[in-house]
Amino acid sequence: MAKIVCVEDEEGIREDIVETLELAGHEVFYAENGQQGLEAILREKPDLVISDITMPVMDGLALLS
């Protein structure tokens, strides 16, 4: 299965996404803002990144640009 990084600042939404993906058999790493997301991407080299757009510290557009 895929290695996925989920970047979402809303805890409940993040937990739902991570749980759903893990139940589907994926290896999931998560971050609470864009800066943490960037660190996770560089560390984990994921197959897929799922990111919110509006987040503190670094937003999703800055993260993915």
N, C-alpha and C positions, 0 to 999 in steps of 0.2 A: 504494500500500500504506500501512500504518499506521506512525505514529511511536510507538515503544514505549520506556518506561523500565523497566528490569529492576533491582530492588534486591535483592541477595543477597550475604551475607557469605562464603559458601563459594565459593572461587575456581573449583573444578572444576564445580560445579553452575551457577554464573553463566556460565562459558564455554560449557557445553553449551546453555543456554537461548539465549544471545546468538547462537551459531552457527546453531542451528536456525531461529531467527526471521529472521536475515539471509539464510539460504539460501532461505527462503520469500519473500524480497523486501522485508522490512520494514526500516525505518530504526530501529536500536536504539541506545539510550544506556544505560549501566549505572552503578551506584553500589554501593559496598561496605557502606554502612550507611544508616540512615534519614535522618540529617542530610544526607549527600551526595545521597540520593534526593530529598529535599525541594528541594534546590538545583537538581537536574536537572529536576524537574517544573516548577518556576517558570521556569527558563530555556528549556526545550524545548517546553512546552505540549503534552504527548503526547496521543495518542488513547487510550492504554491504559497502565496501570501494573501490573506484575507484581512483587509484593513478598513476601519472606520475612516471617515474624512475629517470630522470635527472632533479634535482631541486636544488636551493640554500639552504643553512642552513643545511638541512638534506635531503638526497635523498630518493627515494621511496623504495629502497631495505633496507636501514637502518630503515625506518619507519615501514615496515611490518615484520621485523625480530625480 
